[in-house]
Amino acid sequence: MTTETPQWFTSSYSENGGQCLEVATNLVASRGVVPVRDSKNPSGPVLDLPAGAFSSFVVSVRTGRFDTDTAAV
């Protein structure tokens, strides 16, 4: 069992008035997950995403898959 704790950070693009997520990528190697939480509620719930799913999500965001003007309905 690992006792490693999440090392939370937000994107350098997250200067939008606090509507941010925090992620902890330091747990990918030991647990295979990327914890995600609401930056406004750091003691609130945490969603542990499988590393592959988080990676796919990031690729989709970067390629514009979720842009409202191009997203498939």
Buried (B, 14 or more C-beta within 10 A) or exposed (E): EEEEEBEBEEEEEBEEEEEBBBBBBBBBEEBEBBBBBBBEEEEEEBEBBEBEEBEEBEEEEEEEEEEEEEEEE
